[in-house]
Amino acid sequence: MTLEQANQLIKQCADRMNAAYQGVVFDEWAIVSFMERKGTLLGYTGPRREDFQKNFASDIKDLRVDLLSNTHGIGDFEFARHGVGTKVEAFLIVGAGIYLICNHTSRSMDEITKNPRWLNAQIPFAELADKFRADRVTATA
């Protein structure tokens, strides 16, 4: 799938997650390519585009080992329970070396998951993962 198609699916997923949660689950969604271990921003929705790029290396610290481990397949994802503020809460592999980074810039996953509506909000996220598993992002720029 193209980046444009991926962005449409991500927007739909975010809307469905927020509706199920009755609030914002992730206020930041970014598609990042990690070709040759260098992060390149391919798409971004959120409140801090410039700061996201500037602080990306420190913001992924809690997920860096998992992110760069090459042990995950397309459609696999990980969550960091204690990332607070701009520290990244989740990633989803959407293509070869291409990741969807999900974050809430003022809440941690631990806080988000304490809300009982989190269980239903996960359904659209899991469905999004399945869509990428079936049709990976192939665009790199």
N, CA, C and O atoms as a MOPAC input file, in Angstrom:
PM7 MOZYME 1SCF
protein

 N      0.83300 1    -1.18100 1     0.00000 1
 C      0.00000 1     0.00000 1     0.00000 1
 C      0.87700 1     1.24400 1     0.00000 1
 O      2.04500 1     1.19200 1     0.38700 1
 N      0.31700 1     2.34400 1    -0.42900 1
 C      1.04300 1     3.61200 1    -0.48000 1
 C      0.97700 1     4.31600 1     0.87500 1
 O      0.18600 1     3.94800 1     1.74400 1
 N      1.81600 1     5.33000 1     1.03600 1
 C      1.77100 1     6.13200 1     2.25900 1
 C      0.41900 1     6.83000 1     2.40800 1
 O     -0.11000 1     6.93900 1     3.51400 1
 N     -0.12800 1     7.29200 1     1.31200 1
 C     -1.43400 1     7.95500 1     1.36000 1
 C     -2.51100 1     6.99100 1     1.86300 1
 O     -3.33200 1     7.36000 1     2.70400 1
 N     -2.50800 1     5.77200 1     1.35500 1
 C     -3.47300 1     4.76800 1     1.82300 1
 C     -3.25200 1     4.44800 1     3.30200 1
 O     -4.20800 1     4.31200 1     4.06600 1
 N     -1.98900 1     4.33000 1     3.69600 1
 C     -1.66200 1     4.05000 1     5.10100 1
 C     -2.16600 1     5.17600 1     5.99900 1
 O     -2.74200 1     4.91600 1     7.05600 1
 N     -1.95400 1     6.41500 1     5.58800 1
 C     -2.40900 1     7.55200 1     6.38300 1
 C     -3.92900 1     7.57100 1     6.53500 1
 O     -4.44300 1     7.94600 1     7.58800 1
 N     -4.64200 1     7.17100 1     5.49600 1
 C     -6.10700 1     7.09800 1     5.58300 1
 C     -6.53400 1     6.03600 1     6.59300 1
 O     -7.43200 1     6.27000 1     7.40100 1
 N     -5.89100 1     4.87100 1     6.54800 1
 C     -6.20300 1     3.80600 1     7.50700 1
 C     -5.87200 1     4.22100 1     8.93900 1
 O     -6.62000 1     3.92200 1     9.86900 1
 N     -4.75800 1     4.90500 1     9.10300 1
 C     -4.34700 1     5.36000 1    10.43000 1
 C     -5.35800 1     6.36400 1    10.97800 1
 O     -5.73400 1     6.28600 1    12.14700 1
 N     -5.79400 1     7.29300 1    10.15400 1
 C     -6.79500 1     8.28700 1    10.57700 1
 C     -8.08400 1     7.58800 1    10.99600 1
 O     -8.66200 1     7.91800 1    12.03200 1
 N     -8.53300 1     6.62800 1    10.19800 1
 C     -9.75400 1     5.87900 1    10.53500 1
 C     -9.57100 1     5.12500 1    11.85100 1
 O    -10.47200 1     5.11000 1    12.69000 1
 N     -8.42900 1     4.51200 1    12.02900 1
 C     -8.13200 1     3.78000 1    13.25600 1
 C     -8.15100 1     4.72300 1    14.45500 1
 O     -8.77100 1     4.41800 1    15.47300 1
 N     -7.48200 1     5.85700 1    14.34200 1
 C     -7.43300 1     6.82900 1    15.44400 1
 C     -8.84300 1     7.27700 1    15.81700 1
 O     -9.18300 1     7.35900 1    16.99700 1
 N     -9.65700 1     7.56500 1    14.81200 1
 C    -11.03900 1     7.99100 1    15.07400 1
 C    -11.82000 1     6.90500 1    15.80200 1
 O    -12.54600 1     7.19300 1    16.75300 1
 N    -11.67500 1     5.66100 1    15.36100 1
 C    -12.39000 1     4.54000 1    15.99800 1
 C    -11.88600 1     4.27700 1    17.41300 1
 O    -12.67600 1     4.00700 1    18.31800 1
 N    -10.56800 1     4.35700 1    17.60200 1
 C    -10.00800 1     4.16800 1    18.94300 1
 C    -10.52100 1     5.24700 1    19.89500 1
 O    -10.93300 1     4.95300 1    21.01700 1
 N    -10.49100 1     6.48900 1    19.43800 1
 C    -10.93000 1     7.59900 1    20.28200 1
 C    -12.41400 1     7.49300 1    20.62000 1
 O    -12.82300 1     7.81700 1    21.73500 1
 N    -13.22100 1     7.04200 1    19.66000 1
 C    -14.65000 1     6.87200 1    19.91900 1
 C    -14.88000 1     5.77300 1    20.95400 1
 O    -15.68900 1     5.93900 1    21.86700 1
 N    -14.17800 1     4.66400 1    20.81500 1
 C    -14.33500 1     3.55600 1    21.76000 1
 C    -13.83700 1     3.93900 1    23.15100 1
 O    -14.40500 1     3.52000 1    24.16000 1
 N    -12.78800 1     4.72500 1    23.19500 1
 C    -12.16700 1     5.13300 1    24.45500 1
 C    -12.90600 1     6.32000 1    25.09500 1
 O    -12.79400 1     6.57700 1    26.29400 1
 N    -13.65800 1     7.02400 1    24.25400 1
 C    -14.34400 1     8.25800 1    24.65500 1
 C    -13.34200 1     9.32100 1    25.08900 1
 O    -13.54600 1    10.03600 1    26.07000 1
 N    -12.27300 1     9.39800 1    24.34100 1
 C    -11.20200 1    10.35900 1    24.56700 1
 C    -10.05800 1    10.03300 1    23.62900 1
 O    -10.13000 1     9.06900 1    22.86700 1
 N     -9.01500 1    10.82000 1    23.68100 1
 C     -7.87500 1    10.61500 1    22.78900 1
 C     -6.94700 1     9.55600 1    23.37700 1
 O     -6.46200 1     9.69000 1    24.50000 1
 N     -6.71100 1     8.50800 1    22.60400 1
 C     -5.77200 1     7.46700 1    23.02300 1
 C     -4.35000 1     7.91200 1    22.68500 1
 O     -3.50600 1     8.03100 1    23.57300 1
 N     -4.08900 1     8.15700 1    21.41100 1
 C     -2.78400 1     8.65000 1    20.96400 1
 C     -3.01700 1     9.96300 1    20.23000 1
 O     -3.83300 1    10.01600 1    19.31000 1
 N     -2.31700 1    11.02200 1    20.61700 1
 C     -2.47200 1    12.29800 1    19.91500 1
 C     -1.35400 1    12.52200 1    18.89300 1
 O     -1.27900 1    13.57100 1    18.25400 1
 N     -0.49800 1    11.52600 1    18.75500 1
 C      0.63400 1    11.62900 1    17.83900 1
 C      0.80200 1    10.30400 1    17.10200 1
 O      0.93200 1     9.24800 1    17.72200 1
 N      0.79600 1    10.37400 1    15.77500 1
 C      0.95900 1     9.20700 1    14.91100 1
 C      2.00100 1     9.57200 1    13.85300 1
 O      1.84500 1    10.56800 1    13.14700 1
 N      3.04600 1     8.78000 1    13.74300 1
 C      4.10300 1     9.08800 1    12.77800 1
 C      4.53200 1     7.82400 1    12.04700 1
 O      4.66900 1     6.76000 1    12.65100 1
 N      4.74000 1     7.95100 1    10.75100 1
 C      5.30800 1     6.85000 1     9.96800 1
 C      6.78100 1     7.18300 1     9.76500 1
 O      7.13400 1     8.23900 1     9.23900 1
 N      7.63300 1     6.25100 1    10.19700 1
 C      9.07200 1     6.47000 1    10.16500 1
 C      9.75100 1     5.29500 1     9.46400 1
 O      9.42900 1     4.13500 1     9.72100 1
 N     10.68000 1     5.60600 1     8.58800 1
 C     11.48800 1     4.58200 1     7.92500 1
 C     12.81200 1     4.47700 1     8.67100 1
 O     13.42800 1     5.48600 1     9.01500 1
 N     13.24000 1     3.23600 1     8.91700 1
 C     14.51900 1     3.00300 1     9.58600 1
 C     15.46900 1     2.25700 1     8.66400 1
 O     16.08100 1     1.27100 1     9.07500 1
 N     15.59900 1     2.70100 1     7.45200 1
 C     16.55300 1     2.09600 1     6.54500 1
 C     17.95300 1     2.48000 1     7.01200 1
 O     18.21700 1     3.64400 1     7.31500 1
 N     18.83400 1     1.51000 1     7.06600 1
 C     20.21400 1     1.70300 1     7.50400 1
 C     20.28300 1     2.34400 1     8.89000 1
 O     21.18200 1     3.13700 1     9.17100 1
 N     19.32100 1     1.99200 1     9.75700 1
 C     19.24700 1     2.42100 1    11.16000 1
 C     19.14200 1     3.92900 1    11.35100 1
 O     19.36700 1     4.43600 1    12.45000 1
 N     18.80200 1     4.64700 1    10.28100 1
 C     18.60000 1     6.08900 1    10.35400 1
 C     17.09800 1     6.35400 1    10.20900 1
 O     16.47700 1     5.91800 1     9.24000 1
 N     16.52500 1     7.06200 1    11.16700 1
 C     15.09100 1     7.35500 1    11.12600 1
 C     14.77100 1     8.50700 1    10.19100 1
 O     15.34400 1     9.59000 1    10.30400 1
 N     13.84100 1     8.26200 1     9.25600 1
 C     13.37100 1     9.29400 1     8.34000 1
 C     11.86500 1     9.39800 1     8.49000 1
 O     11.15400 1     8.40700 1     8.32800 1
 N     11.37400 1    10.58500 1     8.79700 1
 C      9.94700 1    10.81300 1     8.97700 1
 C      9.25200 1    10.83500 1     7.61900 1
 O      9.58800 1    11.64600 1     6.75600 1
 N      8.27800 1     9.93600 1     7.43500 1
 C      7.54300 1     9.84500 1     6.17300 1
 C      6.14800 1    10.44900 1     6.27400 1
 O      5.57000 1    10.84500 1     5.26100 1
 N      5.60700 1    10.52300 1     7.47400 1
 C      4.28300 1    11.09400 1     7.68200 1
 C      4.07600 1    11.38300 1     9.15500 1
 O      4.60100 1    10.67300 1    10.01300 1
 N      3.30900 1    12.42900 1     9.45200 1
 C      3.11600 1    12.80700 1    10.84800 1
 C      1.76500 1    13.48400 1    11.04100 1
 O      1.35900 1    14.33000 1    10.24400 1
 N      1.08100 1    13.10000 1    12.10500 1
 C     -0.12500 1    13.77900 1    12.56400 1
 C      0.02600 1    13.97400 1    14.06100 1
 O      0.20800 1    13.00700 1    14.80100 1
 N     -0.04800 1    15.19900 1    14.50400 1
 C      0.08000 1    15.45800 1    15.92900 1
 C      0.42800 1    16.90100 1    16.21400 1
 O      0.48300 1    17.73400 1    15.30900 1
 N      0.66400 1    17.19100 1    17.49500 1
 C      0.83800 1    18.58200 1    17.91700 1
 C      2.27000 1    19.12900 1    17.85900 1
 O      2.48400 1    20.30200 1    18.16500 1
 N      3.26200 1    18.30100 1    17.47000 1
 C      4.65100 1    18.77900 1    17.60100 1
 C      5.58100 1    18.24000 1    16.51900 1
 O      6.59300 1    17.61300 1    16.83300 1
 N      5.25900 1    18.47000 1    15.28200 1
 C      6.02900 1    17.90700 1    14.16700 1
 C      7.53000 1    18.20500 1    14.27200 1
 O      8.34400 1    17.28500 1    14.19600 1
 N      7.90200 1    19.46900 1    14.44300 1
 C      9.33100 1    19.82800 1    14.50100 1
 C     10.00000 1    19.21800 1    15.72500 1
 O     11.10000 1    18.67600 1    15.62200 1
 N      9.35300 1    19.29800 1    16.87100 1
 C      9.92600 1    18.71900 1    18.08800 1
 C     10.00900 1    17.20300 1    18.00000 1
 O     10.93000 1    16.59900 1    18.55100 1
 N      9.05700 1    16.58400 1    17.31400 1
 C      9.09300 1    15.13300 1    17.13400 1
 C     10.38700 1    14.72900 1    16.44300 1
 O     11.09200 1    13.83300 1    16.90700 1
 N     10.69600 1    15.38800 1    15.33900 1
 C     11.91500 1    15.06400 1    14.59800 1
 C     13.16000 1    15.36400 1    15.42300 1
 O     14.10600 1    14.57600 1    15.43400 1
 N     13.16000 1    16.48800 1    16.10400 1
 C     14.32900 1    16.91400 1    16.86700 1
 C     14.60000 1    15.97600 1    18.04900 1
 O     15.75700 1    15.69500 1    18.35900 1
 N     13.54700 1    15.49300 1    18.70600 1
 C     13.69300 1    14.69800 1    19.92600 1
 C     13.46800 1    13.20200 1    19.72900 1
 O     13.39000 1    12.45400 1    20.70400 1
 N     13.36500 1    12.76900 1    18.49800 1
 C     12.98400 1    11.38600 1    18.23100 1
 C     13.91100 1    10.36800 1    18.90100 1
 O     13.43000 1     9.40700 1    19.50200 1
 N     15.20200 1    10.55800 1    18.81100 1
 C     16.14400 1     9.58400 1    19.37200 1
 C     15.92600 1     9.39100 1    20.87000 1
 O     15.95000 1     8.25900 1    21.35300 1
 N     15.71700 1    10.45600 1    21.59800 1
 C     15.49500 1    10.30600 1    23.04400 1
 C     14.07600 1     9.83500 1    23.34000 1
 O     13.86300 1     9.13600 1    24.33100 1
 N     13.10500 1    10.19500 1    22.51400 1
 C     11.71000 1     9.81200 1    22.76100 1
 C     11.44600 1     8.32600 1    22.53600 1
 O     10.50200 1     7.78600 1    23.11200 1
 N     12.25300 1     7.64800 1    21.71700 1
 C     12.04100 1     6.21300 1    21.49700 1
 C     12.90100 1     5.35000 1    22.41600 1
 O     12.92600 1     4.12600 1    22.28000 1
 N     13.59300 1     5.97700 1    23.33300 1
 C     14.54000 1     5.26000 1    24.19500 1
 C     13.94500 1     3.99200 1    24.80600 1
 O     14.59200 1     2.94500 1    24.78900 1
 N     12.71100 1     4.06600 1    25.35300 1
 C     12.11500 1     2.91100 1    26.02600 1
 C     11.77800 1     1.76400 1    25.06900 1
 O     11.66200 1     0.61700 1    25.50000 1
 N     11.62300 1     2.06000 1    23.79200 1
 C     11.26700 1     1.02900 1    22.80800 1
 C     12.39400 1     0.74200 1    21.81200 1
 O     12.23500 1    -0.10700 1    20.93500 1
 N     13.51200 1     1.42700 1    21.93300 1
 C     14.58400 1     1.33500 1    20.93500 1
 C     15.07200 1    -0.09400 1    20.69600 1
 O     15.22800 1    -0.50300 1    19.54600 1
 N     15.31400 1    -0.84900 1    21.75200 1
 C     15.82500 1    -2.20800 1    21.58800 1
 C     14.82300 1    -3.04200 1    20.79900 1
 O     15.20100 1    -3.72700 1    19.84900 1
 N     13.54600 1    -2.99400 1    21.18300 1
 C     12.52200 1    -3.74000 1    20.45400 1
 C     12.36000 1    -3.22800 1    19.02900 1
 O     12.18800 1    -4.00600 1    18.09000 1
 N     12.41700 1    -1.92100 1    18.88400 1
 C     12.21200 1    -1.29500 1    17.58300 1
 C     13.26400 1    -1.73400 1    16.56800 1
 O     12.94300 1    -1.97600 1    15.40500 1
 N     14.49600 1    -1.83500 1    16.99800 1
 C     15.59600 1    -2.14900 1    16.07900 1
 C     16.07100 1    -3.59600 1    16.16600 1
 O     17.13000 1    -3.93100 1    15.63500 1
 N     15.30500 1    -4.45000 1    16.82600 1
 C     15.74900 1    -5.82600 1    17.06000 1
 C     15.62500 1    -6.75200 1    15.85800 1
 O     16.26200 1    -7.80500 1    15.82900 1
 N     14.82900 1    -6.38800 1    14.87700 1
 C     14.57200 1    -7.23800 1    13.70900 1
 C     13.95100 1    -8.58300 1    14.09200 1
 O     14.08700 1    -9.55700 1    13.35200 1
 N     13.27800 1    -8.64400 1    15.23100 1
 C     12.62200 1    -9.88400 1    15.64600 1
 C     11.11900 1    -9.82200 1    15.43500 1
 O     10.41000 1   -10.77900 1    15.74600 1
 N     10.63200 1    -8.72400 1    14.91900 1
 C      9.20200 1    -8.54600 1    14.69200 1
 C      8.90000 1    -8.60100 1    13.19200 1
 O      9.72100 1    -8.22900 1    12.35300 1
 N      7.70600 1    -9.07400 1    12.89500 1
 C      7.25200 1    -9.09400 1    11.51400 1
 C      6.28400 1    -7.95500 1    11.24600 1
 O      5.86100 1    -7.24900 1    12.16200 1
 N      5.94500 1    -7.79000 1     9.99600 1
 C      4.99400 1    -6.75200 1     9.62300 1
 C      3.65700 1    -7.05100 1    10.28700 1
 O      3.14900 1    -8.17000 1    10.21800 1
 N      3.09600 1    -6.02800 1    10.93200 1
 C      1.85500 1    -6.16800 1    11.67600 1
 C      2.07800 1    -6.38700 1    13.16300 1
 O      1.13200 1    -6.31300 1    13.94700 1
 N      3.32000 1    -6.65500 1    13.56400 1
 C      3.62600 1    -6.82000 1    14.98600 1
 C      3.75100 1    -5.44500 1    15.64000 1
 O      4.08100 1    -4.45700 1    14.98400 1
 N      3.47900 1    -5.40400 1    16.94600 1
 C      3.57300 1    -4.14100 1    17.67000 1
 C      4.05600 1    -4.37000 1    19.08800 1
 O      4.02200 1    -5.48800 1    19.60200 1
 N      4.50900 1    -3.28100 1    19.71500 1
 C      4.97900 1    -3.28300 1    21.09700 1
 C      4.48700 1    -2.01500 1    21.77400 1
 O      4.30200 1    -0.98000 1    21.13400 1
 N      4.27800 1    -2.11600 1    23.08400 1
 C      3.90200 1    -0.96700 1    23.90100 1
 C      4.93300 1    -0.77600 1    25.00000 1
 O      5.47800 1    -1.74800 1    25.52200 1
 N      5.19900 1     0.47600 1    25.35000 1
 C      6.03600 1     0.81900 1    26.50000 1
 C      5.09000 1     1.31100 1    27.58400 1
 O      4.39800 1     2.30900 1    27.38900 1
 N      5.04900 1     0.64200 1    28.70100 1
 C      4.07300 1     0.95400 1    29.75200 1
 C      4.32200 1     2.26900 1    30.46700 1
 O      3.37600 1     2.89300 1    30.94700 1
 N      5.56700 1     2.70700 1    30.55000 1
 C      5.85800 1     3.83300 1    31.42600 1
 C      6.40600 1     5.06300 1    30.71000 1
 O      6.92100 1     5.97200 1    31.36000 1
 N      6.30400 1     5.10500 1    29.39900 1
 C      6.73300 1     6.30500 1    28.69400 1
 C      5.80500 1     7.45100 1    29.06400 1
 O      4.58900 1     7.33600 1    28.90900 1
 N      6.35700 1     8.54800 1    29.54800 1
 C      5.55000 1     9.68300 1    29.97300 1
 C      5.85800 1    10.86600 1    29.07800 1
 O      6.99300 1    11.04600 1    28.63600 1
 N      4.84800 1    11.66300 1    28.81500 1
 C      5.02400 1    12.85400 1    27.99100 1
 C      5.34200 1    12.46700 1    26.56300 1
 O      4.60100 1    11.70300 1    25.94500 1
 N      6.42200 1    12.97700 1    26.04000 1
 C      6.73800 1    12.74300 1    24.63400 1
 C      7.44200 1    11.40900 1    24.39600 1
 O      7.74100 1    11.07200 1    23.25100 1
 N      7.71000 1    10.65400 1    25.44100 1
 C      8.31300 1     9.32500 1    25.25800 1
 C      7.31100 1     8.42700 1    24.53500 1
 O      6.16100 1     8.31600 1    24.95900 1
 N      7.73000 1     7.80100 1    23.47300 1
 C      6.85600 1     7.01000 1    22.60000 1
 C      6.24900 1     5.82500 1    23.34900 1
 O      6.94600 1     5.09100 1    24.04800 1
 N      4.92900 1     5.65400 1    23.18700 1
 C      4.22100 1     4.57500 1    23.86400 1
 C      4.12700 1     3.28300 1    23.06100 1
 O      4.05200 1     2.20100 1    23.64400 1
 N      4.12800 1     3.37800 1    21.73100 1
 C      3.90400 1     2.16500 1    20.94300 1
 C      4.49200 1     2.29900 1    19.55100 1
 O      4.68100 1     3.39900 1    19.03100 1
 N      4.77700 1     1.13700 1    18.96000 1
 C      5.09200 1     1.10000 1    17.53900 1
 C      4.41500 1    -0.09900 1    16.91300 1
 O      4.12200 1    -1.09200 1    17.57900 1
 N      4.17400 1     0.01400 1    15.61600 1
 C      3.56800 1    -1.03500 1    14.80500 1
 C      4.37500 1    -1.10200 1    13.52000 1
 O      4.59600 1    -0.08000 1    12.87000 1
 N      4.81400 1    -2.29100 1    13.15200 1
 C      5.58400 1    -2.43700 1    11.91200 1
 C      4.59900 1    -2.49100 1    10.74500 1
 O      3.73000 1    -3.36100 1    10.68500 1
 N      4.75600 1    -1.53300 1     9.81300 1
 C      3.80400 1    -1.40500 1     8.70900 1
 C      4.40700 1    -1.76600 1     7.35800 1
 O      3.68600 1    -1.86600 1     6.36500 1
 N      5.72200 1    -1.96100 1     7.31000 1
 C      6.40900 1    -2.33600 1     6.07900 1
 C      7.83900 1    -2.70000 1     6.41400 1
 O      8.25300 1    -2.61400 1     7.57000 1
 N      8.59400 1    -3.10600 1     5.41200 1
 C      9.99800 1    -3.47400 1     5.62700 1
 C     10.77600 1    -2.23300 1     6.05300 1
 O     11.00700 1    -1.33400 1     5.24400 1
 N     11.18100 1    -2.18300 1     7.32400 1
 C     11.91200 1    -1.03600 1     7.84600 1
 C     11.05200 1     0.19700 1     8.06500 1
 O     11.57900 1     1.28600 1     8.29400 1
 N      9.72900 1     0.03900 1     7.99900 1
 C      8.81400 1     1.17300 1     8.14200 1
 C      7.90700 1     0.92100 1     9.33800 1
 O      7.29300 1    -0.13900 1     9.45800 1
 N      7.83400 1     1.91800 1    10.22500 1
 C      7.12200 1     1.77600 1    11.48700 1
 C      6.09900 1     2.88900 1    11.67500 1
 O      6.31000 1     4.02600 1    11.25300 1
 N      4.99600 1     2.54300 1    12.31200 1
 C      4.04200 1     3.52900 1    12.78500 1
 C      4.35600 1     3.74700 1    14.25700 1
 O      4.33200 1     2.80500 1    15.05000 1
 N      4.64500 1     4.97200 1    14.61600 1
 C      4.95200 1     5.34300 1    15.99500 1
 C      3.70100 1     6.00400 1    16.56800 1
 O      3.14600 1     6.92100 1    15.96200 1
 N      3.25700 1     5.53500 1    17.73900 1
 C      2.04900 1     6.06100 1    18.37700 1
 C      2.40300 1     6.59600 1    19.75200 1
 O      3.18200 1     5.98900 1    20.48700 1
 N      1.82700 1     7.73300 1    20.09000 1
 C      2.19000 1     8.37400 1    21.33800 1
 C      1.06600 1     9.28000 1    21.82200 1
 O      0.29700 1     9.82300 1    21.02900 1
 N      0.99100 1     9.42700 1    23.11800 1
 C      0.17200 1    10.48100 1    23.71700 1
 C      1.16000 1    11.39700 1    24.41000 1
 O      1.90200 1    10.96200 1    25.29000 1
 N      1.17600 1    12.65400 1    24.02400 1
 C      2.23500 1    13.56200 1    24.46900 1
 C      2.11100 1    14.01700 1    25.91800 1
 O      2.99800 1    14.70400 1    26.42200 1
 N      1.02500 1    13.64600 1    26.59800 1
 C      0.92100 1    14.05900 1    28.00200 1
 C      0.49000 1    12.93100 1    28.94600 1
 O      0.35100 1    13.15300 1    30.14900 1
 N      0.27800 1    11.72600 1    28.41200 1
 C     -0.13100 1    10.60100 1    29.25500 1
 C      0.71800 1     9.38000 1    28.92700 1
 O      1.22600 1     9.24900 1    27.81400 1
 N      0.86900 1     8.49000 1    29.89900 1
 C      1.61800 1     7.25100 1    29.69100 1
 C      0.66100 1     6.12700 1    29.30900 1
 O     -0.54800 1     6.23600 1    29.50900 1
 N      1.20900 1     5.05100 1    28.75900 1
 C      0.38700 1     3.86800 1    28.47000 1
 C     -0.21500 1     3.32900 1    29.75600 1
 O     -1.34400 1     2.83900 1    29.75900 1
 N      0.52300 1     3.41500 1    30.83400 1
 C      0.01100 1     2.94100 1    32.11300 1
 C     -1.27100 1     3.68900 1    32.48000 1
 O     -2.24000 1     3.07700 1    32.92800 1
 N     -1.27900 1     5.00500 1    32.29100 1
 C     -2.48700 1     5.79100 1    32.55400 1
 C     -3.60500 1     5.43400 1    31.57300 1
 O     -4.75900 1     5.26400 1    31.96700 1
 N     -3.25000 1     5.32300 1    30.30300 1
 C     -4.24700 1     5.03700 1    29.25900 1
 C     -4.92800 1     3.69900 1    29.52900 1
 O     -6.14700 1     3.58600 1    29.40400 1
 N     -4.15100 1     2.69500 1    29.89500 1
 C     -4.70500 1     1.34900 1    30.06500 1
 C     -5.50000 1     1.16900 1    31.35000 1
 O     -6.19100 1     0.16200 1    31.50400 1
 N     -5.42100 1     2.11000 1    32.26500 1
 C     -6.22600 1     2.02600 1    33.48900 1
 C     -7.70200 1     2.29100 1    33.22600 1
 O     -8.55300 1     1.89400 1    34.02200 1
 N     -8.01000 1     2.94700 1    32.13800 1
 C     -9.39300 1     3.20100 1    31.75600 1
 C     -9.97800 1     1.90400 1    31.20100 1
 O     -9.40600 1     1.33800 1    30.26900 1
 N    -11.10000 1     1.41000 1    31.73900 1
 C    -11.67100 1     0.14900 1    31.25100 1
 C    -12.06100 1     0.18500 1    29.77000 1
 O    -12.18300 1    -0.86400 1    29.13700 1
 N    -12.25500 1     1.36900 1    29.22200 1
 C    -12.59600 1     1.47700 1    27.78600 1
 C    -11.39500 1     1.17300 1    26.88600 1
 O    -11.55000 1     1.04100 1    25.67100 1
 N    -10.18600 1     1.06000 1    27.48300 1
 C     -8.98800 1     0.72000 1    26.72300 1
 C     -9.16000 1    -0.61900 1    26.01000 1
 O     -8.68100 1    -0.78600 1    24.88900 1
 N     -9.83100 1    -1.56200 1    26.64000 1
 C     -9.99400 1    -2.89200 1    26.03300 1
 C    -10.67600 1    -2.79400 1    24.67900 1
 O    -10.22300 1    -3.41400 1    23.71600 1
 N    -11.75400 1    -2.02800 1    24.58600 1
 C    -12.44400 1    -1.87200 1    23.30000 1
 C    -11.65400 1    -0.99900 1    22.32600 1
 O    -11.76100 1    -1.17100 1    21.11200 1
 N    -10.87500 1    -0.07900 1    22.84700 1
 C    -10.07500 1     0.78800 1    21.97000 1
 C     -8.96000 1     0.01900 1    21.27900 1
 O     -8.45900 1     0.45500 1    20.24200 1
 N     -8.56700 1    -1.11700 1    21.83600 1
 C     -7.50800 1    -1.92300 1    21.22600 1
 C     -7.96700 1    -2.62800 1    19.94900 1
 O     -7.15000 1    -2.95400 1    19.08800 1
 N     -9.26400 1    -2.86000 1    19.83000 1
 C     -9.78600 1    -3.60600 1    18.68200 1
 C     -9.42300 1    -2.93600 1    17.36500 1
 O     -8.88300 1    -3.61100 1    16.48800 1
 N     -9.69200 1    -1.63200 1    17.17400 1
 C     -9.29300 1    -1.00400 1    15.90400 1
 C     -7.78900 1    -1.05100 1    15.66500 1
 O     -7.34900 1    -1.15500 1    14.52000 1
 N     -6.99000 1    -0.97400 1    16.73800 1
 C     -5.53200 1    -1.03100 1    16.59500 1
 C     -5.10200 1    -2.41000 1    16.08700 1
 O     -4.26000 1    -2.51700 1    15.19600 1
 N     -5.68400 1    -3.45400 1    16.65900 1
 C     -5.35800 1    -4.82100 1    16.22000 1
 C     -5.81500 1    -5.03600 1    14.77600 1
 O     -5.12600 1    -5.69800 1    13.99900 1
 N     -6.96200 1    -4.48400 1    14.41900 1
 C     -7.44000 1    -4.59700 1    13.03900 1
 C     -6.51800 1    -3.84400 1    12.07800 1
 O     -6.27800 1    -4.29900 1    10.96000 1
 N     -6.00400 1    -2.69500 1    12.51500 1
 C     -5.04400 1    -1.95300 1    11.70300 1
 C     -3.78300 1    -2.78400 1    11.47800 1
 O     -3.25700 1    -2.83900 1    10.36700 1
 N     -3.30700 1    -3.42400 1    12.53500 1
 C     -2.12400 1    -4.28700 1    12.41700 1
 C     -2.37100 1    -5.38500 1    11.38100 1
 O     -1.49500 1    -5.68000 1    10.56700 1
 N     -3.55900 1    -5.98800 1    11.40900 1
 C     -3.89600 1    -7.03600 1    10.43400 1
 C     -3.91800 1    -6.49200 1     9.00700 1
 O     -3.51600 1    -7.18500 1     8.07200 1
 N     -4.38700 1    -5.25300 1     8.83900 1
 C     -4.42000 1    -4.65600 1     7.49200 1
 C     -3.01000 1    -4.46500 1     6.95500 1
 O     -2.75400 1    -4.71200 1     5.77700 1
 N     -2.09800 1    -4.02900 1     7.81000 1
 C     -0.71200 1    -3.87000 1     7.36000 1
 C     -0.04600 1    -5.22100 1     7.12300 1
 O      0.79300 1    -5.35500 1     6.23200 1
 N     -0.41600 1    -6.21000 1     7.91000 1
 C      0.11900 1    -7.55900 1     7.72400 1
 C     -0.28600 1    -8.08500 1     6.33400 1
 O      0.49700 1    -8.75600 1     5.66000 1
 N     -1.51400 1    -7.77000 1     5.92500 1
 C     -2.03100 1    -8.24200 1     4.63900 1
 C     -1.51800 1    -7.40300 1     3.45300 1
 O     -1.37600 1    -7.91300 1     2.34100 1
 N     -1.24600 1    -6.13500 1     3.70000 1
 C     -0.83600 1    -5.22600 1     2.62100 1
 C      0.13100 1    -4.18700 1     3.18800 1
 O     -0.29200 1    -3.11700 1     3.62500 1
 N      1.39500 1    -4.49400 1     3.17900 1
 C      2.40000 1    -3.63000 1     3.80600 1
 C      2.62000 1    -2.33500 1     3.03700 1
 O      2.34700 1    -2.24300 1     1.84000 1
 N      3.11700 1    -1.34500 1     3.75500 1
 C      3.50100 1    -0.07300 1     3.13700 1
 C      4.78800 1    -0.31900 1     2.35800 1
 O      5.75400 1    -0.86700 1     2.88800 1
 N      4.78500 1     0.09200 1     1.10000 1
 C      5.96000 1    -0.10800 1     0.25900 1
 C      6.61700 1     1.20000 1    -0.14900 1
 O      7.76300 1     1.20300 1    -0.60000 1
 N      5.91400 1     2.29900 1     0.00100 1
 C      6.48500 1     3.60100 1    -0.36100 1
 C      7.53300 1     3.98600 1     0.68500 1
 O      7.35400 1     3.72300 1     1.87400 1
 N      8.59900 1     4.59500 1     0.24900 1
 C      9.65700 1     5.01900 1     1.17900 1
 C      9.91000 1     6.50300 1     1.12700 1
 O     10.82100 1     6.98700 1     1.79900 1
 N      9.16700 1     7.22100 1     0.38100 1
 C      9.35600 1     8.68500 1     0.36300 1
 C      8.09500 1     9.36400 1    -0.05200 1
 O      8.05100 1    10.59200 1    -0.12800 1

